[in-house]
Amino acid sequence: MTPPALRALLFDVDGTLAETERDGHRPAYNATFADFGLDWVWDEATYGELLAVTGGKERLRFYLERYRPAEACRADLDELIAAEYAAKTARYQQLLASGAIGLRPGVRRLITEAREAGVILAVTTTTSPGNVTGLLEHALAPGSSEWFAVIAAGDVVPTKKPAPDIYLWALAELGLSSDECLVIEDSAVGLRAARAAGLATVITVNDYTAEEDFAGAVAVLSDLGEPDAPARRLDAPAEVVVDLDVLRAWHAAALLSGR
């Protein structure tokens, strides 16, 4: 039986489209803490641990409960978290507008190729809608948020990754089955969410996720690659420039193998 054709690409954002965690979110959190007169500092190791918690407000709450239990007992905890997250988002938007955060290798090339070929584009992320559009508009191209048929972001579903809800919501909005789509993610949390929704998933690792378990992924890569700098496959001894032909082949193979 011929597997369904690949009709849509679903992209995670933070760590997948750009190194936003390293270059944007962590610096924005630390600047916000300083603005609030707090002595909190999220170093690389701490932030790497916190990334296991999806969602910025959820991450702040986890940090307080784990490392600042006295603060976590504040009567106004919800208001504090909301204020900090809003201020951090504003800081992050400033970084985006400054051009400090660029796309990862191969992202612009693949999105452009897919769009020109009529493949549907979508975003599936736990970050806020404003963070998504800010990154796309400043790092990809003005107006590029309109290239995406669905932007599933933030609190559009109550339960975040690794629950599959964001992917199931996106599939419903797209009117497509999981067999017609392929996901590009960067983390084990994202992989679990996508696989739980029945979606074949390609992983492009980053500094925070390189040592995670990606069993069940279609491919695990250093990035998407460029013609003059191919990506390294981390699950096989090979180099590759990930284009639509490659993704179509991987998608078909994944459906036939049950991945």
MARMARZA-450713 format. One record per residue (C-alpha): x, y, z; residue in one letter. Coordinates in nm, 2 decimals, padded with zeros to 4 digits, always signed. Example, Ala and Ser with C-alpha at 12.3 -4.5 7.8 and 13.67 -1.06 7.14 Angstrom:
<atoms>
c1  c2  c3  res
+01.23  -00.45  +00.78  a
+01.37  -00.11  +00.71  s
</atoms>
This chain:
<atoms>
c1  c2  c3  res
+00.00  +00.00  +00.00  m
+00.13  +00.34  -00.09  t
+00.16  +00.57  +00.22  p
-00.01  +00.91  +00.22  p
+00.19  +01.19  +00.07  a
+00.36  +01.45  +00.29  l
+00.13  +01.75  +00.30  r
+00.24  +01.95  +00.60  a
+00.55  +02.03  +00.80  l
+00.50  +02.12  +01.17  l
+00.78  +02.31  +01.33  f
+00.86  +02.35  +01.70  d
+01.01  +02.70  +01.76  v
+01.25  +02.74  +02.06  d
+01.57  +02.55  +01.99  g
+01.44  +02.42  +01.65  t
+01.39  +02.73  +01.43  l
+01.66  +02.93  +01.63  a
+01.88  +02.90  +01.93  e
+01.63  +03.10  +02.12  t
+01.69  +02.93  +02.46  e
+02.06  +03.01  +02.46  r
+02.06  +03.34  +02.29  d
+01.72  +03.48  +02.39  g
+01.51  +03.33  +02.67  h
+01.78  +03.27  +02.93  r
+01.94  +03.62  +02.90  p
+01.59  +03.77  +02.90  a
+01.50  +03.59  +03.22  y
+01.82  +03.69  +03.40  n
+01.78  +04.05  +03.29  a
+01.42  +04.05  +03.42  t
+01.53  +03.91  +03.76  f
+01.78  +04.19  +03.79  a
+01.51  +04.44  +03.69  d
+01.29  +04.31  +03.97  f
+01.58  +04.34  +04.22  g
+01.61  +03.97  +04.26  l
+01.94  +03.78  +04.31  d
+01.82  +03.49  +04.10  w
+02.06  +03.38  +03.82  v
+01.98  +03.09  +03.58  w
+02.32  +02.96  +03.47  d
+02.36  +02.72  +03.18  e
+02.32  +02.41  +03.40  a
+02.02  +02.54  +03.59  t
+01.85  +02.65  +03.27  y
+01.92  +02.31  +03.11  g
+01.73  +02.14  +03.40  e
+01.44  +02.39  +03.38  l
+01.39  +02.32  +03.01  l
+01.24  +01.98  +03.12  a
+00.94  +02.20  +03.22  v
+00.75  +02.34  +02.92  t
+00.60  +02.68  +02.93  g
+00.76  +03.00  +03.07  g
+00.51  +03.06  +03.36  k
+00.53  +02.69  +03.45  e
+00.91  +02.70  +03.44  r
+00.91  +03.00  +03.68  l
+00.68  +02.82  +03.92  r
+00.89  +02.51  +03.91  f
+01.21  +02.71  +03.98  y
+01.05  +02.88  +04.29  l
+00.92  +02.55  +04.43  e
+01.25  +02.38  +04.38  r
+01.50  +02.65  +04.46  y
+01.32  +02.93  +04.64  r
+01.05  +02.76  +04.85  p
+01.00  +03.06  +05.07  a
+00.91  +03.27  +04.76  e
+00.68  +02.99  +04.64  a
+00.47  +03.04  +04.95  c
+00.39  +03.41  +04.88  r
+00.03  +03.49  +04.87  a
+00.08  +03.69  +04.55  d
+00.28  +03.41  +04.37  l
+00.05  +03.40  +04.07  d
+00.07  +03.78  +04.03  e
+00.45  +03.77  +04.07  l
+00.49  +03.50  +03.81  i
+00.26  +03.68  +03.56  a
+00.45  +04.01  +03.61  a
+00.79  +03.85  +03.57  e
+00.68  +03.65  +03.26  y
+00.54  +03.96  +03.10  a
+00.86  +04.16  +03.17  a
+01.07  +03.87  +03.04  k
+00.86  +03.85  +02.72  t
+00.92  +04.22  +02.66  a
+01.29  +04.18  +02.71  r
+01.29  +03.88  +02.47  y
+01.10  +04.09  +02.21  q
+01.37  +04.35  +02.23  q
+01.64  +04.09  +02.16  l
+01.44  +03.97  +01.86  l
+01.39  +04.32  +01.72  a
+01.77  +04.39  +01.76  s
+01.85  +04.10  +01.52  g
+02.04  +03.92  +01.79  a
+01.87  +03.59  +01.73  i
+01.91  +03.43  +01.39  g
+01.77  +03.11  +01.24  l
+01.95  +02.78  +01.27  r
+02.13  +02.63  +00.96  p
+01.89  +02.51  +00.69  g
+01.57  +02.66  +00.84  v
+01.52  +02.94  +00.60  r
+01.61  +02.72  +00.30  r
+01.37  +02.44  +00.40  l
+01.08  +02.67  +00.48  i
+01.12  +02.86  +00.15  t
+01.14  +02.53  -00.05  e
+00.83  +02.39  +00.13  a
+00.63  +02.71  +00.07  r
+00.72  +02.72  -00.30  e
+00.62  +02.35  -00.34  a
+00.28  +02.41  -00.18  g
+00.36  +02.21  +00.14  v
+00.15  +02.34  +00.43  i
+00.35  +02.51  +00.71  l
+00.25  +02.51  +01.08  a
+00.40  +02.59  +01.42  v
+00.35  +02.38  +01.73  t
+00.51  +02.53  +02.04  t
+00.47  +02.60  +02.41  t
+00.60  +02.96  +02.37  t
+00.36  +03.25  +02.34  s
+00.21  +03.36  +02.01  p
+00.39  +03.69  +02.03  g
+00.73  +03.52  +02.07  n
+00.65  +03.31  +01.76  v
+00.55  +03.60  +01.53  t
+00.84  +03.81  +01.67  g
+01.09  +03.55  +01.57  l
+00.94  +03.49  +01.23  l
+00.91  +03.86  +01.14  e
+01.26  +03.96  +01.26  h
+01.46  +03.64  +01.18  a
+01.28  +03.49  +00.87  l
+01.11  +03.77  +00.68  a
+00.86  +04.05  +00.74  p
+00.51  +03.91  +00.69  g
+00.64  +03.55  +00.72  s
+00.40  +03.46  +01.00  s
+00.14  +03.46  +00.73  e
+00.31  +03.17  +00.56  w
+00.20  +02.94  +00.83  f
-00.15  +02.80  +00.81  a
-00.17  +02.74  +01.18  v
+00.03  +02.88  +01.47  i
-00.04  +02.66  +01.77  a
+00.12  +02.84  +02.05  a
+00.11  +02.93  +02.42  g
-00.20  +02.85  +02.61  d
-00.42  +02.74  +02.32  v
-00.44  +02.40  +02.49  v
-00.44  +02.36  +02.87  p
-00.18  +02.08  +02.88  t
+00.16  +02.14  +02.73  k
+00.43  +01.91  +02.59  k
+00.50  +01.62  +02.65  p
+00.12  +01.58  +02.63  a
+00.02  +01.55  +02.26  p
-00.26  +01.82  +02.30  d
-00.08  +02.10  +02.10  i
-00.03  +01.86  +01.81  y
-00.38  +01.72  +01.82  l
-00.51  +02.07  +01.82  w
-00.29  +02.17  +01.52  a
-00.40  +01.86  +01.32  l
-00.77  +01.95  +01.38  a
-00.71  +02.31  +01.27  e
-00.53  +02.19  +00.96  l
-00.79  +01.93  +00.88  g
-00.52  +01.67  +00.82  l
-00.44  +01.33  +00.96  s
-00.11  +01.25  +01.14  s
+00.00  +01.04  +00.85  d
+00.00  +01.34  +00.62  e
+00.24  +01.55  +00.84  c
+00.60  +01.55  +00.96  l
+00.73  +01.72  +01.27  v
+01.06  +01.89  +01.32  i
+01.15  +01.92  +01.69  e
+01.46  +01.96  +01.91  d
+01.39  +01.78  +02.24  s
+01.28  +01.45  +02.39  a
+00.98  +01.63  +02.54  v
+00.87  +01.75  +02.20  g
+00.94  +01.41  +02.05  l
+00.72  +01.24  +02.31  r
+00.44  +01.49  +02.24  a
+00.45  +01.44  +01.86  a
+00.48  +01.06  +01.88  r
+00.19  +01.05  +02.12  a
-00.01  +01.23  +01.85  a
+00.10  +00.97  +01.59  g
+00.33  +01.20  +01.41  l
+00.66  +01.10  +01.25  a
+00.93  +01.33  +01.39  t
+01.28  +01.46  +01.28  v
+01.50  +01.59  +01.56  i
+01.76  +01.87  +01.53  t
+01.95  +01.88  +01.86  v
+02.10  +02.18  +02.03  n
+02.34  +02.23  +02.32  d
+02.07  +02.17  +02.58  y
+01.92  +01.85  +02.42  t
+02.21  +01.67  +02.25  a
+02.23  +01.40  +02.52  e
+01.86  +01.33  +02.54  e
+01.69  +01.00  +02.44  d
+01.54  +01.03  +02.09  f
+01.43  +00.67  +02.04  a
+01.14  +00.66  +01.79  g
+01.26  +00.96  +01.59  a
+01.28  +00.93  +01.21  v
+01.62  +01.09  +01.22  a
+01.84  +01.27  +01.47  v
+02.05  +01.55  +01.32  l
+02.29  +01.83  +01.42  s
+02.08  +02.07  +01.22  d
+01.90  +02.08  +00.88  l
+02.22  +02.15  +00.70  g
+02.32  +02.38  +00.41  e
+02.47  +02.28  +00.07  p
+02.82  +02.39  +00.18  d
+02.78  +02.26  +00.53  a
+02.57  +01.94  +00.55  p
+02.41  +01.83  +00.87  a
+02.55  +01.53  +01.06  r
+02.32  +01.24  +01.14  r
+02.37  +01.15  +01.50  l
+02.18  +00.82  +01.47  d
+02.37  +00.70  +01.16  a
+02.72  +00.76  +01.00  p
+02.60  +01.00  +00.74  a
+02.58  +01.37  +00.64  e
+02.28  +01.52  +00.47  v
+02.12  +01.84  +00.35  v
+01.76  +01.81  +00.46  v
+01.53  +01.92  +00.18  d
+01.18  +01.82  +00.07  l
+01.30  +01.51  -00.12  d
+01.48  +01.38  +00.19  v
+01.18  +01.46  +00.42  l
+00.94  +01.29  +00.18  r
+01.16  +00.97  +00.18  a
+01.19  +00.97  +00.55  w
+00.82  +01.03  +00.60  h
+00.72  +00.74  +00.37  a
+00.97  +00.51  +00.54  a
+00.84  +00.61  +00.88  a
+00.48  +00.53  +00.79  l
+00.58  +00.19  +00.65  l
+00.78  +00.11  +00.96  s
+00.53  +00.24  +01.21  g
+00.76  +00.52  +01.33  r
</atoms>
